[in-house]
Amino acid sequence: MKVLALDLSLNSTGYAVLVWDSTLQKATVIELGHIDNKKQGRMKWSHGKKLHRIYNRIGTEIARSLPEVIVREKGVTRFNKATQAIFRVVGITDLIAEQVSGQSCEEVGITEAKKLITGNGRADKSEIALEVQKFLTAPIEFQNDDESDAVAVGVAYCLKQEGK
């Protein structure tokens, strides 16, 4: 199964395209990256500009990789301003997934993903990045937590589908 997995954020959305081998219970990562929307130089981008960049990059990735499934980390509600920003990104991914591929985004909760990958629903990001390597056909060097989280979301989705 080919999966596009997303770790959504207004400032740094991680994405990974992986192919899951259910026989081996391992994923091959065929594309990995993040969308860096932090301020460029002294200029701080507006939410609109950041959303546009996410829309373009994720749309390109869907069109290029033709995933069977698009899955993202399920959004959480914590602080009002941050929650509003992240759900704008959720809306953009819903829109682009429907426009480019005609499909809806699946979701995996963060605690569920942590438990599936590490066995501990409270694992920290460094533990997740280390443990997710066990589910890959080849080691990956992640540039940041957003990339490792995206891979973990994809692997967790595949494990969940298999009832693990």
Buried (B, 14 or more C-beta within 10 A) or exposed (E): BBBBBBBBBBBBBBBBBBBBEEEEBBBBBEEBBBBBBEEEEEEEBEEEEBBBBBBEBBBEBBEEBEBEBBBBBBBEEEEEEEEEBBEBBBEBBBBBBEEBBEEEBBBBBBBBBBBBBBEEEEBEBEBBBEBBEEBBEEEBEBBBBBBBBBBBBBBBBBBBBEEE
